[in-house]
Amino acid sequence: YRLAEEGPADIRIGNVASDLGIVTGSGEVTFSLESGSDYLKIDNMTGELSTTERRIDREKLPQCQMIFDENECFLDFEVSVIGPSQSWVDLFEGRVIILDINDNTPTFPSPVLTLTVEENRPVGTLYLLPTATDRDFGRNGIERYELLQEPARSSVFELQVADTLDGEKQPQLIVKGALDREQRDSYELSLRVRDGGDPARSSQAILRVLITDVNDNSPRFEKSVYEADLAENSSPGTPILQLRATDLDVGVNGQIEYVFGAATESVRRLLRLDETSGWLSVLHRIDREEVNQLRFTVMARDRGQPPKTDKATVVLNIRDENDNVPTIDIRKIGRIPLRDGVASVAEDVLVDTPIALVQVSDRDQGENGVVTCTVVGDVPFQLKPASEGEGEPQNKRKYFLHTSAPLDYEAVRDYNVVIVAVDSGSPSLSSNNSLLVRVGDTNDNPPMFSQAVLEVSFPENNLPGERVATVVATDADSGKNAEITYSLEASPLSSEAPGSIFSIDPDSGDVSVQAVLDREQRDTYEFQVTARDKGVPSLQGSTTVVVRVSDRNDNEPRFMQDVFTFYVKENLQPNSPVGMVTVMDFDKGRNAELSLSIQPGDHEQAAGIFSIENDTGTIFSTVSFDREQQTSYTFKVKAVDGGEPPRSATATVSLFVMDENDNAPTVTFPSNSSYTVLPPSSNMRTVVATVVATDADTGLNADLNYSIVGGNPFKLFEIDPASGVVSLVGKLAPKHYGLHRLVVQVNDSGQPPQSTTALLHVFVNESLSNATVVESQVARSLHTPLAQDIAGDPSYELSKQRLSIVIGVVAGIMTVILLILVVVMARYCRSKGKHGYEAGKKDHEDFFTPQQHDKAKKPKKDKKGKKGKQPLYSSIVTVEASKPNGQRYDSVNEKLSDSPGMGRYRSVNGGPGSPDLARHYKSSSPLPTVQLHPQSPTAGKKHQAVQDLPPANTFVGAGDNISIGSDHCSEYS
């Protein structure tokens, strides 16, 4: 078809039906414009093709920008011919050739044109003038040029128009008279250009002619046409070709400069011409899809006055690069609507039905424009070619998007169909487009209830008209097919009609009760609810409703007892059960759900000490009980039901803490560092001292018994098991003079029993003449292992041994046999001297006989200045002996040898000069092995079984193992 541009709307172009030979009028065959709808429209019934409201401007159509042939500017369109019920679809392509009208005025490149003419040129000299441009072409293009001048000047210049080889008109200025620059050096003329349209359009410019000196040689190009290929997207500065011209003149008249001649605005924008060298290079990147060829002229102009010129034609062919991704255009086809990328397709559409038209194109050429297209993902759709014609361009293909499987609205309502197109360039480029296929619903699903049986709990004593429940049915369909109405029917298991008691709202499904329900008369009602949709035909579903009448909260909780009494042992682990209460409620459901809590009673902190388990009524303690701190607890337990309003009841709980044997006896008298003086003349059964101990427990756990477990080798003392009274039961002899250390153990009667060990020092002597010496011996005793006895004066046995040696020597003179015996005994005594004692040699100092000593004598120190090893009890026991200056020994770590008053008593395991105390305390009846445990609890901890030393210096143990309790402990075995 042919159509002139700039026409109004609704201009008839032609009838597609008649041109295709299709008979219309029955309505069975319809027409649809698939492309070209921006400017064209078609009557669906008659096939009449006409224009739309949008104006067609030939010069602005992208496909007609560089077209100068009247038959090559056109609009393509597609028409689909659709059979009954879209049973068949035929697609036809058409073309509307856009005819040019005279709607553009020819214009010169500048309103003032300057021409330089040398003087003394002969008549008939011809000068080329700049050409005008007209966006129209053909007869609407440039037809003629006119020179407007006054008659007086007509004899100097004349205009001549020549036709070029490429069909253009070239204005030329011809010299018709003599030119004398000295008389007149310029002329100003008016040049007008007129096109051949009807009516004609024209414009004019001022032609300023400058008269210069003579320049008689023109530049000449090496060739008249330069042709080259240029890859698109070449970077700016890329050289293309070099134009060369020569001029036989010399000097200024022979200097050539290169300028663009007849060149369009796009040429000047995209290319750069070096005026001096003639090199043509890229100024801006060139896109082949916008410009596939550049044709222009280049002028070579010398610098003479006037300059002479020559021109050459340059043809640049733009070579394609794969720089355009394929484009995918998805459009509607037939009666299936497609708008804003969404196609609506009914779920009952047949398989292999076309639902959309897909056009894939690539602006590149050759292999770069060959495109393949596919559907990605697991969707029930596939692409099929719209036509099998061999003339279809490779870079522009059309496909139908067909259904490949049945559609189900209830399974999948929307499909996102992604179409990917890939070209054949290297590297290849790809793009994708998507179509949202929205599946339309048909009434193929009945209403469905979520439950086959709906059980509802409803309280008794209701008001008539109250809502019992809301039944909801769902329909997988949509629209009218999913609109549901509800009705009541009798249950299949019951012949009673529900309408007398219950009713239902047909729209909302609210079930209401019309009568007052009484749970004591009837606690269950059963009926059927039917739901019907509004589709054609209508579908229905049903469910059974069971109404269970629930109870009102009219009973309060009741405890089985008003007062609960529990007994619990102390030291129970935290969070242990201590008792259980029983409570019940005659209501049902939530009204009988009880919440138990602890309420303060006689003890305000009971709520923080006790907790109760709501399900079982078990009471737990959050702390461990200590009977010695508190013997009983009284508080209340409150039960609250879950009714509205809630009802409650309370009961009293009395908890009595029973004693555990968790406290060891504590010896209050005597202290380990004290001593008692006993005269040798004391009678038997004389009370030496009374060991006083206490126990924080009660009953058998506090029933104490006393025993001497060490330090009584001569059986001189015994202790009353019940009272702790220590009495003298043996007769005192001289060998018993000195210090006795009794190890007393106090046991309670608990299970298992707890025990404490204490030291009782008894000094046997007539008087106490030197208390400092005795205190030093007591202090030394505290550093002696408990397994070693300290009893009496060891020098007494030493004297007897010396006497035996003298008698043996005298008897040895008398007889050889006695001599041999004396020698044997002497060797025997020497072997004992290796342990710190030599027979017959008297020590310089008596450690256990009260005697005066030289206070001015200072103790010897280690030559190296090093401290000796710490005594065994130095980190365990403190003593109460007084320092010479009256102070007491406060620290168990303080060395006794550091005091001037105790210089003669050194550490047991000190240096070589230390006396051997083992021989003084040697006993023929050693005590059982006693182990001292350092892991005694520290002061302040609960159930501490060891007295803090030094005040009591009590050793704590159990059974045969005895531990010495102190802030500082060392381990002995």
C-alpha positions, 0 to 999 in steps of 0.5 A: 500500500502507499500512504502520504506522510503527515496525513490526518487520522482514519485515512483509509489505506486498503482492505486486507480481506479483499486483497487476500480474497477472503469473504467477510460478513459472516463473523466467523473469520476475524482480523487482528493487527499483530504489529504496526499498531503504533500508526495503523489499525484494522477493522476486526470484521471487515479487514479495513486498514486505516491510520491511527491518531499518531501522525506519520512524519517520514523524516522522523521514522528511524528506518527512513533516516538515510533513505533517499529512494521514494519506494524504500521508506515503508512501515511493516505490519502483520495481520492474523486471520483467525478462524472460528473459536481460534481453530486456525490462525494465519499470519500475513505480512504487509507493507505501507510505503510512506510517500514524501510531501513537501514539508521541509524548507531547503537551507544553506549551511550558513546565513552568510556565505563567503566566496573569495575570487581572485582578480584578473580572472578571465570572463567565464571563470566558474566558482563552486558555491556551497550547496543547500540541503533539503530533508525532502527528496525527489520533486520536493527536493532542491530544484533551482538556485537564484542569484538576486542582485541589482541590475547594475551589478548583473554584468559582473557575476552570473549564477549557473547550476550544474547537475552532478553525476550523483543527481545533485545540483551544484550552484556555480558563480561565473565571472561575467566582467572584469574584476579589479581588486583596487577599485572594489575588493568585495561584492555582496549578493543574495543567493536563493534556493527553491525546491520543486514542491507545490507550493514551493519552499525557499530560503536565501543567504547572503553571498559575500564575494571577496576579490583577492590576488591571483592564485592560478593553480588548484590542488589536485587529489590523487584520486577522486574517490576514496573508499575504506572499511571501518569497524563499528565502535572503533575508539576515538582517535582511530585513523581511517585513511589519509587524503593526499592532494598536490598543488603546483604553486609554491609558497602560500598558494601551494600550501594545502588544507583539507576541509569537509565539503558536502558533508552531513551533520552526522559526518562532522560529528563522528569524524575528524579531518586533520587540516594539515595532514589530511588524515581522517580519524574517528571522533566519536564511536560509530554504531553500524545499526544507526549509520551503515555507510558514510558518504561525503566530500573533502575539499583540498584548498590552498592558501593562495588569494583567492584559494583554489580547491579540489574535492574528492568523494569519501565512502566509509563502509561501517563493518558490523561487530556483535555489540547488540543483544537479541531483542525479544518482543512478546505480543498477543495472538488471536483472542487470548488477551495479553496486556502489560506482560500478562496473558490470561489463559483458561485452564480448560484450553486444549493442549498445543493452543497458541497463546502468544506471538514471540518475535526475536530480532538482532540488529547485527548482521551476518552470523552476529544476527543469527538468533536461536530462541528457547523456553527455559524452566519446567513450564508447560509451554513451548515455542514453534516457528510461526512460518516455515518460509525460507525467505525469512531473515535470519536476524528476525524470526517469529514463533508461536508460544504453544501449550504443551500440557494441560493447565490446572488453575487449582494446581498452578495459577501463574506461570512465569515463562522465561524465553532466552535468545542467543545470537551466533556471534563470537562471543555470543550475546543473549537476552531474555524476556518473560511472560506471566501466564495467568491461568483462568478458573473453571468450576471444576472443584466443589466446596471443601470443609477442612474437617469432616466432623467439626466439634464445638464446645458451647457453654450452657445457660446461653442467651438465645441468638448467640453464635455457636461457631462459624463453619468455613468451606473453601473452594479452589476455584475463583470468582462466582465458582468460589462464592459459597452459600450455607444451609443446615440439614439433619445428620444422617445419624439423627432424624431430628431437624436442627432448625428448631434449635440452631440456624446458620447465616447463608453467607458467613456460615455463622451457626447460632443457637435459638434456645437456652441449652442445659448441659444437665439435660443434654450435652451433645447436639449433632447436625450437618452443614451443606456448602454450595458454590454459585458455579454452573453447574453448582457443586456442593460439600458438607460437614458434620457439626457436633456441639458439646455443651460445656459447664459454667464455673459454679464450683470452687476448688476444694483441698482434701485437708485444711492443714497439711503437715510434712516432715523433711530432713535438713540438707535436702538438695535444692529443688527437691520435693518436700510434700504434696497437696491434693485439690479438686474442682467439680467443674469441667474443662477450663473451669476445673483447670487449677493454678497453684501458688505459694502464699506467705504465711508465718514466714514472709519469704516462703514464696521465694523458698518454696515452689509448687508444681501445678500438675501434681501439687508437689511442693519443692524447696528452692534452698537446702534446709538447715535445721540449726538456722530454722526448724519449721516453716508455715505457709499457705497454698492457694488454688485458683481455677481457670473460670471467669470469674475465677474461684479460689481456695487456700490450705495451710502447710506446716513443714518441720525440718528434721535434724541430720548429723551435719555438724562435727563436735566443737571443742571449746576447752582446752585449746591445743596450745594450753597446758595443765600442771599436775604435781607428782604427789597427786592421788589417783582419780585426781581430776586433771582437766575437763574436755568441753565440747559442743555439737550444733545438732540435736538428739543422738547427733549431739550425744557426745562421747570422749576417748583418749586415742594417743599420747598415753603410753603409761596408761596414767590417764583416762577420760570419762566417755560421757562428761569428758573429765580426764582423771589420773588413774596411774601412780606417778613415778620419776620417769613420768616427770615432764610434759604429757600430750594426750590426743583426745577424740570427741565423737557424736552418735550420729550416722555416720558419726562425726568426730573432732580431735584435740590436744591436752598437755599435762606437765607433771612437776612439783612446781612451775618454776620456768613457764617459758620452757614449758611453753616452748615444749608445748610449742614443740609438741604442736610440731611433732606427729601425733603418732609419736608419743610425748610422755614424761622425762626421757632423761630418766631412762638415759640415766638408767642406761648409763648406770648399766654401762658402768656396772657392765665395765666393772663386771667385764674386768672380773670375767671375760664373758661379762666383758663380751656382753658389755662390748655387745651392749656398747655396740648396741648403744652406739647403733642407737647413737646414729639416730641422734643419741650416744650412750654415755654422753650427756646432752648439754641441755635438757629439753624437758626439765624446767631449768634456767637458761641464758636469755642473752644467748642467741640462737645460731643461724644458718651460715648461708642465711637460708631458712630451715625447713618449716616444722611439720605443724608450722602451717596447721597449729598455733600456740598460746605460749607467750613471747618474752615481751608478753605478746602471743604467737598469732600466726601459725607460720611464725617460727619458734626459733625466731624468738630470743627467749626460745633460742635453745628450741629449734625446728625438729628438722632444722640444721645439723645442730638440732637436738634429736627429739625422737629419743625423748618421745619414743614410746613402746606402744605407738598409736595407730596410724593417724592421717591428717587431712588438709582439705578441711572446710574453710571458716564460714562454710555451712556444716564446718566440722573443724574448729578454726585455729589457733583459738581451739586448735581442734583436729577433726577426723572420722574413725581411725583417720584424724584430721587437724583442722586449721586455716593452713594445713599440711598433710602427714601420714 
